[in-house]
Amino acid sequence: MAFDVDGVVADTMDLFVRIARERYGVRNIRVEDITSYELSECLAMDPGIIGAIVEELIHGTHAEPLCPMAGAARVLKEISGAGLPLVFVTARPRQGPCPPTARMREISKT
């Protein structure tokens, strides 16, 4: 069974907004403002800041925690416990698998 990561398993957009606010001082955005895959189309932010935050999210170099969506961990554990394989997919500009981050390895141990 395959699941999209962003907005289904992981609350990536909330993390994007938190990083923008806490690290870059961007106060005029909310998760609800993110309405397009191309963030520069829906957010009044410097494209350089958008790119920097996206790179942090892709590479897992952010210090802030990436939280799961409500109920995601329970559902994934139930599916996995039933012996079904889990596959995670995401839209991103680079081809190939994403390398696991230290945080992903930590979560997989629980």
DALINMO-V93717 format. One line per field, one symbol per residue. psi: psi as a letter, one per 20 degrees, with the letter a starting at -180 (. if undefined). burial: # if it has 24 or more other C-alpha atoms within 12 Angstrom, else .. A space follows every 50 residues. Layout:
psi=???
burial=???
This chain:
psi=pqpqgoiggpmhhgggggggghhijoikqrhiiojqhnhihipmqphhgg ggggggggikjqhqqoqqqpigggghgggghjjpqpppqqpqiqqrqpqp rhhghghii.
burial=....###.############........#.#..#....#...#.#...## ..##.###.#.#...###.......#........................ ..........
